[in-house]
């Protein structure tokens, strides 16, 4: 995460082409994939905590938690696919 924030802070005015060139660098891609996966996992467990606190029905709670997990998995996978797609362009 520190690597990502440093990049954003020191280069805030990058164009789309410059960001794409940065993403397809091997080191950037290698670091960006786990960063994205960790961010989606963190978002999913944060939403899970809120659902567990405010949904009283156990059945509905479990269904919503599973839905949030699947959405997070799909979003992480699509984010990784987008990075892979950038490599092929």
Secondary structure, DSSP 8 states (H G I E B T S, - for coil): -HHHHHHHHH-TT--HHHHHHHHTSHHHHHHHHHHHHHHHHHHHHHHHHHHHHH---HHHHHHHHHHHHHHHHHHHHHHHHHHHHHHH-
